[in-house]
Amino acid sequence: MSLIEVQDLTKTFRQAVKAPGLVGAVKHMFTQKYREKQAVNGISLSIEAGEAVAYVGPNGAGKSTTIKMLSGILVPTSGSVMVDGVVPHKQRTDNARTIGAVFGQRTQLWFDLPIIESFALLKDIYEIPEAVYRYNMDRFTELLSLDEFLHQPTRKLSLGQRMRADLAAALLHNPRIVYLDEPTIGLDIAVKVKIREFIKQMNREQGTTIILTTHDLEDIEDICRRLVIIDQGRIIYDGSLQAVKDAFARERTIHFQLSQPLSGNEHLLTDWPGAVVEQKDGQHIAIRFDRFEVSASEVVSRVMRLGEVIDFRIDEPKIEHVIRRVYEGELVLTDAEPPKAMVAND
């Protein structure tokens, strides 16, 4: 059985409908009218222990509602959800021991208490054994550089410091699953890198299952291998992150550094279906190509026939390009199936 099992999960909210203005407000006091809004519409999902899954979609797609049902905050309208053998909204105490959560705009730390005292309270709440607590505290302090602000109250921390402290707090009791909602929002590059490395290390060494919801697509590429896209309450794609890139982000760019500028036979680079010279500046050439039509080895071979290549690098496509096209309606993925496309052997 998977660590997380979701079957035909639905959540419907009732929204009050009233006419505008004072008259509408008065009428609504005596005659209430409501309409139903389906935030999550019959999704099914299985997540294995140790996976790192990006759960993404445009605003209002149903991401937060799904996470709230997985964490036991919301009760589903219909369908079933099982997390590590328990039903979250029915067995909230048992579920709380299994999960950790970090929400970019909220904190589970006590606002006026020093961080170290918040951790001590969490130790008592989760009944963490002393040896486990000390081990985790020492480890997290080193990995997240917590020592510089452990004795400061939460209200005096910068956003980056608070996010690092919240990550440590979420993992203090060794949860099997961690829900991360925008864990790097508003942070500078150095802090983002530190947090990403910490998350990956916990996933790799502890086997912690990561469920990441974010609009930061660099977080997705760096942390996750599986991608789930939800839109209008339905899952429209569930599969490999790399498969999406391979099928829909077809173009690659190879940058070449030559020993000297090209001279002669340059028509070999211009008369080339599937490839185009994107940049040519002295000893530097950049060639963009469709990997379904031209292989990377063919590009390298042709350039090497024109001159001595000192070095080259291949720029892989970013998932940001594909997901943006999905959000904007330019690309449609259906039936929650990985895209099928022939991929050239480079």
SERO-4910 file (N, C-alpha, C, O; in steps of 0.05 Angstrom, whole numbers):
BEGIN
 pado doro    nc1    nc2    nc3   cac1   cac2   cac3    cc1    cc2    cc3    oc1    oc2    oc3
  Met    A     17    -24      0      0      0      0     17     25      0     38     26     14
  Ser    A     10     45    -16     25     70    -17     23     85      9      4     82     24
  Leu    A     42    103     13     42    119     37     18    138     37      5    142     58
  Ile    A     12    150     14    -12    167     11    -30    155    -11    -21    151    -33
  Glu    A    -55    150     -4    -74    139    -23    -98    158    -24   -112    162     -4
  Val    A   -104    168    -48   -127    186    -52   -144    174    -74   -134    168    -96
  Gln    A   -170    171    -69   -188    160    -89   -213    177    -92   -228    182    -73
  Asp    A   -217    187   -116   -241    203   -124   -247    225   -103   -270    228    -95
  Leu    A   -227    239    -95   -230    259    -74   -243    284    -85   -235    295   -105
  Thr    A   -263    293    -71   -278    317    -79   -283    335    -55   -288    326    -33
  Lys    A   -281    361    -59   -288    381    -39   -304    403    -51   -296    416    -70
  Thr    A   -328    406    -41   -347    427    -50   -352    447    -28   -359    439     -5
  Phe    A   -350    472    -34   -356    493    -15   -383    507    -22   -389    509    -46
  Arg    A   -397    516     -2   -421    532     -7   -414    561     -4   -402    569     16
  Gln    A   -421    577    -24   -415    605    -23   -441    621    -23   -460    615    -38
  Ala    A   -443    640     -5   -467    657     -3   -470    674    -28   -450    685    -38
  Val    A   -494    676    -38   -500    693    -61   -520    715    -51   -541    709    -42
  Lys    A   -511    740    -54   -529    762    -46   -526    785    -66   -505    789    -78
  Ala    A   -547    800    -68   -547    823    -86   -529    845    -74   -526    846    -49
  Pro    A   -518    862    -90   -501    883    -80   -516    905    -64   -540    908    -67
  Gly    A   -501    919    -47   -513    941    -33   -527    934     -8   -528    910      0
  Leu    A   -538    954      6   -552    950     31   -577    933     28   -583    916     45
  Val    A   -592    938      7   -616    922      2   -610    892      0   -624    875     11
  Gly    A   -589    886    -15   -581    859    -18   -573    846      9   -579    823     14
  Ala    A   -559    862     25   -550    852     51   -574    846     69   -575    825     83
  Val    A   -594    863     69   -618    860     85   -634    835     76   -643    819     92
  Lys    A   -637    832     49   -651    809     39   -637    783     46   -650    763     52
  His    A   -611    784     46   -596    760     52   -600    751     82   -597    728     88
  Met    A   -606    771     99   -611    764    127   -635    746    130   -637    730    149
  Phe    A   -654    749    112   -680    735    115   -682    711     96   -695    691    101
  Thr    A   -669    714     72   -670    693     52   -642    687     42   -631    703     27
  Gln    A   -631    665     51   -603    659     44   -603    642     18   -618    623     15
  Lys    A   -587    650      0   -582    635    -25   -553    628    -27   -535    644    -20
  Tyr    A   -548    604    -36   -520    594    -38   -516    581    -65   -534    572    -78
  Arg    A   -491    581    -73   -483    566    -96   -459    549    -89   -444    555    -70
  Glu    A   -456    527   -102   -434    508    -96   -410    513   -114   -413    517   -138
  Lys    A   -387    512   -102   -362    514   -117   -346    489   -111   -339    483    -88
  Gln    A   -339    475   -132   -323    450   -130   -294    457   -132   -283    462   -153
  Ala    A   -280    457   -109   -252    464   -108   -234    441   -117   -214    444   -131
  Val    A   -242    416   -109   -228    392   -118   -249    373   -129   -270    368   -117
  Asn    A   -243    362   -153   -264    348   -168   -255    320   -176   -246    315   -198
  Gly    A   -258    301   -157   -253    273   -162   -225    265   -169   -221    250   -188
  Ile    A   -206    275   -154   -178    268   -160   -170    241   -147   -180    235   -125
  Ser    A   -152    227   -160   -141    202   -149   -110    204   -151   -100    214   -171
  Leu    A    -97    195   -130    -68    199   -128    -56    179   -109    -67    173    -88
  Ser    A    -33    168   -117    -18    150    -99     11    160    -98     23    166   -118
  Ile    A     21    162    -73     48    172    -69     63    152    -52     54    145    -30
  Glu    A     86    143    -61    102    123    -47    120    137    -26    127    161    -29
  Ala    A    128    122     -6    147    132     14    173    140      0    184    126    -17
  Gly    A    183    163      8    209    173     -2    207    189    -28    228    198    -38
  Glu    A    184    192    -39    181    208    -64    183    238    -58    177    246    -35
  Ala    A    192    253    -78    191    282    -76    173    291    -99    181    290   -123
  Val    A    150    301    -93    129    307   -113    123    337   -113    117    349    -92
  Ala    A    123    348   -137    114    376   -140     84    375   -147     76    362   -167
  Tyr    A     68    389   -132     39    391   -136     33    419   -143     31    437   -126
  Val    A     29    425   -169     28    452   -178      3    458   -194    -10    439   -204
  Gly    A     -3    483   -198    -26    492   -214    -29    522   -210    -18    533   -192
  Pro    A    -46    534   -227    -51    563   -224    -66    569   -199    -77    550   -186
  Asn    A    -67    594   -191    -82    602   -167   -111    593   -170   -124    597   -191
  Gly    A   -122    582   -148   -150    573   -149   -154    545   -161   -177    537   -165
  Ala    A   -132    531   -167   -134    505   -180   -143    483   -162   -154    463   -171
  Gly    A   -139    486   -135   -146    466   -116   -123    454   -101   -126    435    -86
  Lys    A    -99    466   -104    -75    456    -90    -78    457    -60    -75    437    -46
  Ser    A    -84    481    -49    -85    484    -20   -107    468     -8   -104    457     14
  Thr    A   -130    466    -22   -152    450    -12   -144    421    -10   -151    407      9
  Thr    A   -130    411    -30   -120    383    -29   -102    378     -5   -105    359     10
  Ile    A    -83    396     -1    -64    393     21    -78    394     48    -71    380     66
  Lys    A    -98    411     50   -114    413     75   -129    388     81   -132    380    104
  Met    A   -139    374     60   -152    348     64   -132    327     72   -137    310     88
  Leu    A   -108    327     59    -87    308     66    -77    312     95    -70    292    108
  Ser    A    -77    336    104    -67    342    131    -89    340    152    -83    343    176
  Gly    A   -114    336    144   -136    332    163   -149    358    171   -167    357    188
  Ile    A   -142    380    159   -155    406    166   -183    407    155   -201    417    168
  Leu    A   -187    397    130   -213    397    118   -224    369    115   -208    350    112
  Val    A   -250    366    117   -263    340    113   -272    339     84   -286    357     74
  Pro    A   -266    317     69   -274    315     41   -304    314     39   -318    304     57
  Thr    A   -315    324     17   -343    321     11   -350    292      3   -370    281     11
  Ser    A   -332    281    -13   -335    253    -20   -307    242    -28   -288    257    -30
  Gly    A   -306    216    -32   -281    203    -37   -266    195    -12   -276    198     10
  Ser    A   -242    184    -15   -227    175      8   -198    184      6   -187    188    -15
  Val    A   -187    187     30   -158    194     32   -146    179     56   -158    178     77
  Met    A   -124    167     51   -109    151     71    -80    160     71    -67    160     51
  Val    A    -70    168     95    -43    177     98    -29    160    119    -36    161    142
  Asp    A    -10    143    110      4    125    128    -14    108    144    -10    104    168
  Gly    A    -35     99    131    -54     80    145    -76     93    161    -91     78    173
  Val    A    -77    120    162    -98    133    178   -114    152    160   -104    161    140
  Val    A   -139    157    168   -156    176    155   -151    203    168   -158    206    192
  Pro    A   -139    222    155   -129    247    168   -150    262    185   -145    269    207
  His    A   -174    266    174   -194    282    188   -207    267    211   -220    279    228
  Lys    A   -204    240    211   -216    224    233   -196    217    254   -203    214    278
  Gln    A   -171    216    247   -149    209    266   -128    230    266   -105    225    258
  Arg    A   -136    254    274   -118    278    271    -93    276    288    -72    285    280
  Thr    A    -96    265    312    -72    263    329    -52    244    317    -28    250    316
  Asp    A    -61    221    308    -43    201    295    -31    213    270     -7    210    264
  Asn    A    -47    227    255    -37    239    230    -17    261    235      3    263    220
  Ala    A    -21    276    256     -2    298    263     26    287    270     46    301    265
  Arg    A     27    263    280     53    252    287     68    242    262     92    239    262
  Thr    A     53    238    240     64    228    215     74    250    197     92    246    181
  Ile    A     62    274    200     67    295    180     81    319    193     79    323    217
  Gly    A     94    335    176    104    361    183     94    380    161     88    371    139
  Ala    A     93    406    167     84    425    147     98    451    150    103    461    172
  Val    A    104    463    127    116    490    126    100    506    106     98    499     83
  Phe    A     88    528    116     73    546     99     87    573     99     92    585    120
  Gly    A     94    582     75    111    605     72    101    630     86    117    647     94
  Gln    A     75    634     88     64    658    100     56    654    129     46    673    142
  Arg    A     60    631    140     52    626    168     75    612    183     94    602    170
  Thr    A     73    612    209     93    599    225     80    583    247     60    591    258
  Gln    A     93    561    255     83    545    278     99    552    303     96    539    324
  Leu    A    117    572    301    134    580    323    119    601    340    103    616    329
  Trp    A    124    602    366    111    621    383    124    649    379    149    651    380
  Phe    A    108    669    374    117    695    364    136    708    384    156    720    375
  Asp    A    131    707    410    147    722    429    168    705    443    184    715    459
  Leu    A    169    679    437    188    661    450    214    659    433    213    660    409
  Pro    A    237    656    447    261    649    432    257    623    417    242    605    426
  Ile    A    270    620    394    267    596    377    272    571    393    258    551    390
  Ile    A    293    570    409    301    547    424    278    538    443    274    514    448
  Glu    A    263    557    454    240    550    472    217    540    456    202    522    465
  Ser    A    212    550    432    192    539    414    198    510    408    180    493    408
  Phe    A    223    504    402    231    477    397    226    459    421    218    436    418
  Ala    A    232    469    445    228    453    469    198    447    473    191    425    482
  Leu    A    181    466    467    152    461    469    143    440    449    127    423    456
  Leu    A    154    442    425    147    422    405    156    394    413    143    374    407
  Lys    A    179    393    426    189    367    437    169    355    456    164    331    454
  Asp    A    157    371    473    138    361    492    111    353    478     99    333    485
  Ile    A    103    370    459     78    365    445     79    339    430     60    323    431
  Tyr    A    101    334    416    104    310    400    116    286    416    119    264    405
  Glu    A    122    291    441    134    271    458    159    258    445    162    234    443
  Ile    A    177    276    436    201    267    423    221    258    444    227    273    463
  Pro    A    232    234    441    252    224    461    276    243    462    284    256    441
  Glu    A    288    246    485    310    265    489    333    260    469    344    279    458
  Ala    A    340    235    465    363    229    447    357    238    419    374    249    405
  Val    A    332    233    410    324    241    383    324    271    380    333    282    360
  Tyr    A    313    284    401    312    313    401    340    326    399    344    344    383
  Arg    A    358    316    415    385    327    416    399    322    389    413    339    379
  Tyr    A    396    298    379    408    291    353    398    310    331    414    321    316
  Asn    A    371    313    329    360    330    308    367    359    312    373    373    293
  Met    A    367    368    337    375    396    342    403    401    333    409    422    320
  Asp    A    421    384    340    449    388    332    452    387    302    466    404    290
  Arg    A    438    369    289    441    366    260    428    389    246    440    400    227
  Phe    A    404    397    254    391    419    240    405    446    245    406    463    227
  Thr    A    416    449    269    431    474    275    455    476    256    461    498    247
  Glu    A    468    454    251    491    455    233    482    459    204    494    476    190
  Leu    A    463    444    194    455    445    166    441    471    159    444    480    136
  Leu    A    426    483    177    411    507    172    423    532    184    411    553    182
  Ser    A    446    529    197    459    552    210    440    566    229    436    590    228
  Leu    A    428    550    248    409    562    266    421    575    290    408    592    304
  Asp    A    447    569    296    459    579    321    460    609    323    460    620    345
  Glu    A    459    623    300    461    652    301    436    666    311    437    689    318
  Phe    A    413    651    312    388    664    321    372    645    339    348    651    343
  Leu    A    383    624    350    367    605    366    355    619    391    334    610    400
  His    A    368    639    401    359    652    426    345    678    421    340    693    440
  Gln    A    337    683    396    321    706    390    292    699    387    285    676    379
  Pro    A    273    717    395    245    711    391    238    711    362    251    724    346
  Thr    A    217    696    355    208    694    327    203    721    314    210    725    291
  Arg    A    191    739    329    183    765    318    207    782    309    204    801    293
  Lys    A    231    775    318    255    791    311    271    778    287    291    788    279
  Leu    A    261    755    277    276    742    256    270    753    229    248    764    224
  Ser    A    289    752    211    284    758    183    268    736    171    265    714    183
  Leu    A    257    741    147    241    720    134    257    695    129    248    672    133
  Gly    A    282    698    120    299    675    115    305    659    140    306    635    140
  Gln    A    310    673    162    316    660    188    291    645    197    293    622    207
  Arg    A    268    658    195    243    644    204    237    619    187    228    599    198
  Met    A    242    621    161    237    597    144    255    574    152    246    551    152
  Arg    A    280    580    158    298    559    166    289    547    193    290    523    196
  Ala    A    281    564    211    271    554    237    245    538    233    242    517    247
  Asp    A    228    546    216    203    532    211    208    504    199    195    485    205
  Leu    A    228    503    181    235    477    169    245    458    191    237    434    192
  Ala    A    262    468    208    272    451    230    250    442    248    249    419    257
  Ala    A    231    461    254    208    454    272    191    432    259    181    415    273
  Ala    A    187    434    233    170    415    219    182    387    218    167    367    217
  Leu    A    208    385    220    222    359    218    232    349    245    245    328    246
  Leu    A    227    364    265    239    357    292    230    330    302    245    316    315
  His    A    205    322    296    194    297    306    197    274    286    184    253    288
  Asn    A    214    277    265    219    257    245    194    248    231    188    224    231
  Pro    A    179    267    219    155    259    205    161    243    179    183    247    168
  Arg    A    144    226    171    148    211    146    141    228    122    152    223    100
  Ile    A    124    248    126    115    265    104    117    294    112    111    301    134
  Val    A    127    310     93    128    339     98    114    353     75    121    349     51
  Tyr    A     94    370     82     81    387     62     94    415     62     96    428     83
  Leu    A    104    423     39    118    448     37    103    466     18    100    461     -6
  Asp    A     92    488     29     77    507     13     93    533     10     96    548     29
  Glu    A    105    538    -14    121    561    -19    143    565      1    145    586     14
  Pro    A    161    544      5    181    546     27    203    566     22    217    573     40
  Thr    A    206    576     -3    227    595     -8    217    622    -18    232    638    -29
  Ile    A    191    628    -14    179    652    -24    192    677    -11    195    678     14
  Gly    A    200    696    -27    211    721    -17    240    719     -6    250    738      5
  Leu    A    253    696    -10    280    693      1    302    700    -19    297    698    -43
  Asp    A    325    708     -9    347    713    -27    359    687    -37    353    666    -26
  Ile    A    376    689    -57    387    665    -70    402    647    -51    399    622    -52
  Ala    A    419    659    -34    435    643    -16    418    626      3    424    603      8
  Val    A    397    638     14    379    624     33    363    603     18    359    581     28
  Lys    A    354    609     -7    340    589    -23    357    564    -27    347    542    -24
  Val    A    382    568    -34    400    546    -39    403    529    -14    402    504    -15
  Lys    A    407    542      9    410    528     34    385    511     41    388    488     50
  Ile    A    362    523     37    337    509     43    333    485     24    324    463     32
  Arg    A    338    489     -2    335    468    -21    353    444    -15    345    421    -16
  Glu    A    378    451     -8    397    429     -2    389    414     23    392    390     24
  Phe    A    378    428     43    368    415     67    345    396     61    345    374     70
  Ile    A    326    406     45    303    389     38    312    364     23    303    342     29
  Lys    A    330    368      4    340    344    -11    355    325      6    353    301      3
  Gln    A    370    335     26    385    317     43    366    301     61    370    277     65
  Met    A    345    314     71    325    299     87    311    278     71    306    256     81
  Asn    A    305    284     46    292    265     28    311    242     22    302    219     22
  Arg    A    336    248     18    356    228     10    364    210     33    365    186     31
  Glu    A    370    222     56    381    208     79    360    196     98    364    174    108
  Gln    A    338    211    102    318    202    120    295    188    106    279    175    119
  Gly    A    294    191     80    271    179     65    245    194     69    224    184     65
  Thr    A    248    220     77    224    236     82    210    242     56    222    250     36
  Thr    A    184    237     55    167    242     31    161    272     30    152    284     50
  Ile    A    166    284      7    163    313      3    140    318    -16    139    308    -38
  Ile    A    121    334     -7     99    344    -24    103    375    -26     99    389     -6
  Leu    A    111    384    -49    118    412    -53     97    427    -70     92    419    -93
  Thr    A     85    448    -59     69    465    -75     83    492    -77     89    504    -56
  Thr    A     87    502   -101    102    527   -104     98    538   -132     91    524   -150
  His    A    103    564   -134    104    577   -160    133    582   -168    138    592   -190
  Asp    A    152    575   -151    180    577   -157    189    552   -172    193    531   -160
  Leu    A    192    554   -198    197    530   -214    225    520   -211    231    498   -218
  Glu    A    243    537   -201    270    528   -195    270    508   -171    285    489   -170
  Asp    A    252    513   -152    248    494   -130    240    467   -141    250    447   -132
  Ile    A    221    467   -159    211    442   -171    233    427   -184    237    403   -179
  Glu    A    248    440   -201    269    427   -216    291    416   -198    303    395   -204
  Asp    A    297    431   -177    319    423   -160    312    401   -140    329    385   -133
  Ile    A    287    400   -132    279    381   -110    264    357   -120    268    335   -110
  Cys    A    247    360   -140    227    339   -147    234    324   -173    246    335   -191
  Arg    A    225    299   -174    227    283   -199    199    278   -211    197    271   -234
  Arg    A    179    280   -194    152    275   -203    136    301   -203    139    317   -185
  Leu    A    119    304   -223    103    328   -226     74    321   -228     66    304   -244
  Val    A     58    334   -211     29    332   -213     18    360   -218     23    378   -202
  Ile    A      3    363   -240     -9    389   -246    -39    387   -242    -52    369   -253
  Ile    A    -50    406   -226    -79    407   -222    -90    433   -233    -77    454   -231
  Asp    A   -113    431   -246   -126    455   -257   -156    452   -255   -167    431   -263
  Gln    A   -169    472   -244   -198    471   -241   -207    446   -226   -228    434   -232
  Gly    A   -191    439   -205   -199    417   -188   -193    389   -198   -198    370   -184
  Arg    A   -182    387   -222   -176    361   -234   -146    358   -240   -133    378   -247
  Ile    A   -136    334   -236   -108    329   -243   -106    325   -273   -119    308   -285
  Ile    A    -90    342   -286    -87    341   -315    -61    328   -323    -57    321   -347
  Tyr    A    -43    325   -305    -18    310   -311     -6    299   -285     -6    312   -264
  Asp    A      3    274   -286     16    261   -264     37    243   -275     31    222   -286
  Gly    A     62    250   -272     83    234   -283    111    246   -279    114    263   -262
  Ser    A    129    236   -294    157    244   -291    161    273   -300    150    282   -320
  Leu    A    176    288   -284    183    315   -291    199    316   -317    195    332   -334
  Gln    A    218    296   -319    235    295   -343    219    288   -368    225    298   -389
  Ala    A    198    271   -365    182    264   -388    168    288   -400    166    290   -425
  Val    A    159    306   -383    146    330   -393    166    347   -409    160    357   -430
  Lys    A    190    350   -397    210    366   -410    219    353   -437    222    367   -457
  Asp    A    221    327   -437    230    313   -461    209    316   -484    216    320   -507
  Ala    A    184    315   -476    163    315   -497    155    342   -506    149    346   -530
  Phe    A    156    362   -488    145    388   -495    165    411   -495    161    431   -508
  Ala    A    187    407   -481    209    427   -483    230    416   -501    251    406   -492
  Arg    A    224    416   -527    240    401   -546    267    414   -552    286    400   -560
  Glu    A    269    440   -549    293    453   -559    316    453   -538    311    456   -514
  Arg    A    340    449   -548    364    450   -533    382    471   -546    379    477   -570
  Thr    A    401    482   -531    421    500   -542    448    491   -534    453    486   -510
  Ile    A    466    489   -553    494    481   -548    512    506   -552    511    518   -574
  His    A    527    513   -532    546    535   -534    574    524   -539    584    507   -523
  Phe    A    587    533   -560    614    524   -567    634    546   -563    629    569   -570
  Gln    A    657    539   -552    680    557   -550    701    545   -569    711    523   -565
  Leu    A    708    561   -590    727    551   -610    755    563   -606    758    583   -592
  Ser    A    775    550   -617    802    560   -614    807    586   -630    824    602   -623
  Gln    A    791    589   -652    793    613   -668    766    617   -683    751    598   -686
  Pro    A    760    642   -692    735    646   -706    733    629   -731    753    622   -744
  Leu    A    708    622   -738    704    606   -762    710    621   -787    707    645   -789
  Ser    A    720    607   -807    725    619   -833    720    598   -854    733    577   -855
  Gly    A    701    603   -872    695    583   -893    676    561   -884    675    555   -860
  Asn    A    661    550   -902    642    528   -898    621    534   -877    608    516   -866
  Glu    A    616    560   -872    596    567   -852    568    561   -862    549    561   -846
  His    A    565    557   -888    538    550   -898    529    523   -887    505    518   -887
  Leu    A    547    507   -877    540    481   -864    523    486   -839    508    468   -831
  Leu    A    525    510   -827    510    516   -803    483    529   -810    465    528   -794
  Thr    A    481    542   -833    457    556   -840    437    539   -855    413    541   -852
  Asp    A    447    521   -872    430    503   -888    426    477   -872    438    457   -878
  Trp    A    409    479   -851    407    457   -832    379    455   -820    374    468   -800
  Pro    A    361    439   -831    334    437   -820    335    427   -791    349    408   -785
  Gly    A    320    440   -773    319    431   -745    339    445   -728    338    441   -703
  Ala    A    357    461   -739    377    475   -723    381    503   -733    378    508   -757
  Val    A    388    521   -716    393    549   -724    415    561   -707    417    555   -683
  Val    A    432    577   -720    453    591   -705    440    614   -689    430    633   -701
  Glu    A    440    612   -663    427    632   -647    446    655   -641    437    678   -638
  Gln    A    471    649   -639    491    670   -633    518    662   -645    526    639   -643
  Lys    A    531    682   -657    558    677   -667    575    702   -662    570    724   -673
  Asp    A    594    700   -644    609    723   -635    639    714   -632    647    704   -611
  Gly    A    654    718   -654    682    710   -653    685    681   -649    678    665   -666
  Gln    A    697    673   -626    703    645   -621    680    631   -607    682    607   -600
  His    A    658    645   -602    635    633   -589    612    630   -609    604    648   -623
  Ile    A    600    606   -610    577    600   -626    556    586   -609    563    568   -593
  Ala    A    531    594   -612    508    581   -598    489    570   -619    479    586   -636
  Ile    A    483    545   -618    465    532   -637    441    521   -623    444    504   -605
  Arg    A    417    530   -631    392    519   -619    381    499   -638    380    503   -663
  Phe    A    372    476   -627    362    454   -644    339    439   -632    336    439   -607
  Asp    A    322    428   -649    300    411   -641    310    383   -638    318    370   -658
  Arg    A    310    372   -614    322    346   -609    306    323   -621    316    301   -622
  Phe    A    282    329   -631    267    308   -645    275    306   -674    270    286   -688
  Glu    A    289    327   -684    298    327   -712    328    324   -715    338    313   -734
  Val    A    343    334   -695    372    334   -696    382    325   -669    373    334   -648
  Ser    A    401    306   -669    413    297   -644    436    316   -635    448    329   -652
  Ala    A    441    317   -609    463    334   -599    490    325   -611    507    342   -616
  Ser    A    493    299   -614    519    289   -625    523    299   -654    545    304   -662
  Glu    A    501    301   -669    503    311   -696    511    340   -697    527    349   -713
  Val    A    500    356   -678    508    384   -676    537    387   -670    552    402   -683
  Val    A    546    372   -649    574    374   -641    593    365   -664    613    378   -670
  Ser    A    585    343   -678    602    333   -699    605    353   -722    626    356   -733
  Arg    A    582    366   -729    584    385   -751    601    409   -744    616    419   -761
  Val    A    599    419   -720    615    442   -712    644    435   -711    662    450   -719
  Met    A    650    410   -702    678    402   -700    691    399   -727    716    401   -730
  Arg    A    675    395   -748    686    394   -775    694    421   -785    709    424   -804
  Leu    A    683    442   -773    688    469   -782    712    483   -767    723    502   -777
  Gly    A    719    472   -744    740    485   -729    746    469   -703    731    451   -696
  Glu    A    767    477   -689    775    463   -665    758    473   -642    756    497   -636
  Val    A    744    454   -628    727    461   -606    742    458   -580    752    436   -574
  Ile    A    745    479   -565    758    479   -539    740    468   -517    748    452   -500
  Asp    A    715    477   -518    696    469   -497    668    474   -508    663    489   -527
  Phe    A    648    459   -496    620    464   -503    603    456   -479    611    440   -463
  Arg    A    579    468   -478    560    461   -458    532    460   -471    526    474   -490
  Ile    A    515    443   -459    488    440   -470    468    452   -449    468    444   -426
  Asp    A    452    471   -457    431    482   -440    406    466   -443    394    464   -464
  Glu    A    398    453   -421    374    437   -421    349    455   -418    352    477   -407
  Pro    A    326    447   -427    302    463   -424    293    464   -395    298    446   -380
  Lys    A    281    486   -388    270    489   -361    241    482   -360    226    488   -379
  Ile    A    232    470   -339    204    462   -336    186    487   -335    162    485   -341
  Glu    A    197    510   -328    182    535   -327    168    540   -353    145    549   -354
  His    A    182    535   -375    171    540   -402    145    524   -407    126    534   -417
  Val    A    146    498   -399    124    480   -404    100    488   -386     77    490   -395
  Ile    A    105    491   -360     84    496   -341     70    523   -347     46    525   -345
  Arg    A     86    543   -355     74    568   -363     54    565   -386     33    577   -387
  Arg    A     62    548   -405     44    543   -429     19    529   -420     -3    533   -432
  Val    A     21    511   -400     -3    497   -390    -21    518   -376    -45    518   -381
  Tyr    A    -10    535   -359    -26    555   -345    -40    574   -364    -63    581   -360
  Glu    A    -26    581   -386    -37    600   -405    -55    587   -426    -65    601   -444
  Gly    A    -59    561   -424    -77    547   -442    -66    540   -469    -80    532   -487
  Glu    A    -39    544   -473    -27    538   -499    -21    508   -502    -19    498   -524
  Leu    A    -19    495   -479    -12    466   -480    -32    451   -463    -36    458   -440
  Val    A    -43    430   -474    -64    415   -460    -53    387   -455    -46    372   -474
  Leu    A    -52    379   -429    -45    352   -422    -71    338   -412    -85    350   -396
  Thr    A    -77    314   -421   -102    302   -414    -99    275   -402    -78    261   -405
  Asp    A   -120    267   -387   -123    239   -376   -101    232   -357    -96    208   -352
  Ala    A    -87    252   -346    -66    247   -326    -46    227   -335    -34    212   -319
  Glu    A    -41    226   -362    -21    207   -373      4    222   -380      2    245   -390
  Pro    A     27    210   -376     52    223   -386     51    227   -416     40    210   -430
  Pro    A     61    249   -426     61    254   -454     77    233   -469     98    224   -460
  Lys    A     67    225   -492     81    205   -508     93    219   -532     80    232   -548
  Ala    A    119    216   -535    133    228   -557    159    213   -561    171    203   -542
  Met    A    168    211   -586    194    199   -592    216    218   -584    214    242   -591
  Val    A    235    208   -570    257    225   -561    282    216   -575    289    192   -575
  Ala    A    297    234   -587    321    227   -601    342    217   -582    344    227   -559
  Asn    A    357    198   -590    379    188   -574    404    205   -578    416    204   -599
  Asp    A    411    220   -558    434    238   -560    460    223   -555    481    234   -557
***
